[in-house]
Amino acid sequence: VASGGGLQAGYSNIQITRSDFLFNSVNNDAGSSYGGGLSYFNSFNTDTNSFQISIRNSKFSYNSVTATQSDSYVMAGGLSIGQFNDNSLISLDIISCIFEHNSAESYGGIRIMGENIDFVLDSIQVMYNEALYYASAGGFDGCSGFVRSSIFSNNIITENDVTNASALGVLDGANVDFINSTFANNSTFSGGALSILAEGLSTSTNCIYWGNIPYQIVLTSSDGVGSYFDVDFTDIQDGIDSIIVTDSLSILDYGFTNIQSDPLFCDPLNGDFTLSETSPCIGAGEHGVNIGALGVGCTEPTIYGCTTTTACNYSQNANSDD
């Protein structure tokens, strides 16, 4: 196994602040590859030691993982935190970090894997990452934690031979709560912004799912085990019709507090997912808070088109020339 193009660590406490992991790569000619930017991995240890990993105000961009052998695992272009057959307890927080333009066969941006990992992701941006097969933004395997005030947008899956592959995955017994986060303009072939798979448990509160292709959310089972998703106070494009439940083993709990109205982002084409003053997400969340990762950023959303009234392609709705 080859891992950690920028930094490789394990069985240690780590604190990273205001650091850039840029243009790192991992390539393995004889096995699997993980963590183009950073890899932290504990394995095959019976000790119950506790470790803390803190990553704040840092950037992971243009990192990649590759492998020569076709049967190798090639995962986590930006960041990999994991454990295997290991009893250590890992507390992880990633705050105000950016993951963009990273690439891998699966888990283009981030991967967190391990049943003894508790995490908090707060105010992160996971954008423009790419994966061939699965989880272009990233995924959570077996771990438990919270994702707050974060943006997952414009992540892309490029191959079409994996069913229900989405930008972000919750699987293998992972338990993840999404709070005030925005999923927008992610592109896949048969999945959506978020997949909950194989004993994955997840909730979504005060979130936005908009412009993801072809679906917003997918629930599916694996090896006879279903998944569970509870969603409330959330803005979902096309509502419950855009949530695909592929089998009878998986359960969707869809609350009556959800809405399906255009969130009126200020300028989503240029990555601005703040809300206009007239957005239906203002004050529509639980306890009257706003829905989505960001607050008000403009008076009205940018609408591109021709604003010249005498032009043949004039658009009366446009407020910015394209």
N, C-alpha and C positions, 0 to 999 in steps of 0.2 A: 504494500500500500504506500502510495505517495500522497503527501498532504501538506497544506500550509505554505503556499507560495510566498506570502509575505511574512507570516509568523506561524510557527508550530508550537503547541504547548499541551500540557496535560498534568494532572495531579498537582495543581498549583493555584494560588490565588492570583488573579490578574486584574489590573486596573489600567484601562486605556482611555486617554482623554485628548481631544483635539489632535487626532492623528489621521493621516491619509494613507490608505492602502490602494495604490494605483498601479495598474498594468502589471500585476503579478500573475504568474501562471504555474500550473502543476501539470506535468505530462508524465505518464507512466507507460513504459514499453512492455512491462511484464505483469501488470495488475491494475488495481483500482486507484482512482484519484479523488481527493476530497479537498475542499476549502482553498479555492484559488487565492483569496486574500488572506484568510486566517483559518486555522484549524486547531480545535481543542478537543482532545479525545482521551477518555479513560476506558480501559478494558481489562477484563479478567483479573479482578481484584476483589477479595472478600471483605476488605476493611471498609468501615462505614465513616470514613473521614468526610468532613464538610469543606467545600470549596466555594469561593465567591468570585464571580466574573462580572466586571463592570466595564461597559464600553459606552462612552458618552461623547457627544459632539464630534464624531468622527465620520469619515467618508470612505466607502468601499466602491471603487469605480474601475471598470474595464479590466476586471480580474477574470480568469478563466481556468477551467480544468478540462483536460483531454486524456485519452488513453488509446493505446494502439490495439489491444485485444478487444474483440467485439463483445465478449462475455464479461467485461469488467464493469464495475460500477463507476460512474463518472458524475459526481454530484457536488452541488454547492459551489457555484462559481465565486460568490463573494465571501461567505462566512459559513463555517461548519462547526457546530458545538454538539458533541455526542458522547455516548457511552454504550458499551456492549458487554454483557455478562459482568457487570460492575456494580458494587454496592455503595459507591461514594455518593454523597448528596451534593448536588450542584445548584447553587442559587445564581441566577443569571439576570442581569438587567442591561438592556440596550436602550439608551435614551438619546433622543435628538440626533440620530445618525441617518446618513443617506446611503442607500444601496442602489446603484444605477449602472446600466450597461455592463453587467456581469453576465457570464454565460457558462452553461454546462449541458450535459445531456439531460439531466433532471435537476430540479432545485436550482434554477438559474441564479437567484439572489442569495437566499439563506436557507439553512437546514438546521433544525434543533431536534435531536433524537436521543431519547433515554427516559425511562420511567421514573428516574430519581432526579429529574431536572424540573425545577420550578422557575418560571421566568416572568419578567415584565418587559414588554416592548412598548415604549411610550414616545410619541411624537417622532416616529421614524418615517422616512419616505423610501418606498421600494418601487422604482420606476425604470422602465426601458430595459429590463433584464430579459434574457432569452434562454429558452430550453428547447431541446429537440423533442422530448417526449412528455414530460410531466413537470408540473409545478414551476412555471417560469419565474414567478416571484419568490417562491420558497414553500416550505412545509414544516409541519410539526408532527413528529412520530413519537407516540408514547408519553410525551411530556405534558405538563400542565402549566397554564399561565394565563396572562391577560395581554391583550393588545389594545392600546388606548391611543386616541388622537393621531392615528397613523394613516398614511396614504399608500395605496397599492394601485398603480396605474401604468398603462401602456406596456405591460409585460406580454411577451409573445411566445407561443408554442409553435414551432415551425414544421413538425411532422404530424401526419394525420392518422397514424396507426395505433394510437392509444385511446381507448374509449374513456370518456368522462374525465379526461385530463384537464385540469383547471390551472389558473394562475397560482392559487394558493391551496394547499392541502392540509387537512386535519385527519390523521389516520392512526391505525394501530393502537387504539386506546387513548390517544391524546385527548385532553380536555382543555379547550381554549375558549375564552370569552372575548368577544370583540365589542369594544365600547367606543362610540364616537369616532369611527373610522370610515374612510371613503375608499370604495373600490370602483374604479372608473376606467373605461376604454382598454380593458385587457382583452386579448384576442387569442382564442383557441379554436380547435376544430369541432370538438364534441362536448366540451366542458363549459366552464364559465369563469367567473371571478373566484369562486370558492367551491371546493369539493370537500365533503365530509364522508370518509370511507372507513370500512372495516373497524367497527367499534369506536370510531371517532365521535366525540361529543362536543357540541359547540353551541354557543348562544351569541346572538347579535342584538345589541341595544343601541339606539341612536346612531345607526350607521346608514350609509348611502351605497347602493349598488346601481350603477348607471352606465350605460354604453358598453357593457361587456358583451362579447360575441362568442358563441351564439346564445348562451344562457347567462343568468346571473349566478345561480347556485345549483349544485348537483349533490344529491344524496344517493349513496349506493352501498351495497353489502359486498363482502368478500368472504369466501369459505364458510358460508352459512351464517355470518354475523353481520347485523345491520348497523346503521349509524343513526345519530339523533341530532336534530337541529331545532333550536327554539329562537324565534325572531320576533321582536317587539319594538315599537317606536322607531321603525326603520323605513327609509324611502327606497323602494325596490321598483325598478322599471318593469312595467307590466304585471306587477304584483305577484300573486301566488302562481300565475301561469308561467312565470319565468324561473320557477324553482322546480327542478326535475327530480322526482323520486323514482328511482329505477326499479324498485322491488318492494315487496310487502314487509320485509324485515326492517326497513329503515323508516324512521318516524320524523315527520315534520310537525312542529307545533307553531302554527302561524297565528299571531295575535291580531286582534281587531284594531289595535292602535297603529298598525303599519299604514303607510301611504304609498301612492304610486304616481307622484307628480314630478315634473321636470324640476330638478333642484336649482336650476338657474345658476350654474357655476359662472364665475366672472369671465374666465377665458380658458376653458379646458383644452383647446387646441394648443395652447402654449404652456400647459401644465399648471394653470392657476385654478385651483379648486376651492378658492374662497367663494362665499355666497353673495349674491346680489341682495340689496335691501328688500326686494320683493319676493325672495325665495320662500316657497312653502315650508322649507325646513327650519325657518326661524321660529323658535319657541315651540316647535312641534314634538320635541323629544320628551323623555321621561322627566317629570318634575319641571316641565316648562323650559328645559334647556334646548339649545339648537341641535339639530341632527347633522352629523358629518364631522370630519376632522377639523375643519377650519370655520371661523366665524365670518362676519360680513367684511367684504373687501372691495365692494364697488356699489355704485348706485343702481346700475343696470348691467346685465351681462353683455359681453361683446358679441355682436352679430355681424359676421363678415358678409360682404356683398358690395355692390356698386352703389355709392351714395350720391352720384351725380344725377340730378333729376332729369336732365335732358338726354341721358344715355339710353340706348336701346335695351340694355340689361339692368336698368335701375331697379333696385329693390327697396321698397318702402319700409321694410323691417330692419334693413342694415344700418348700423351706426359706425362701422369701420370698413374701409376699403380693403378688399382681398387682393 
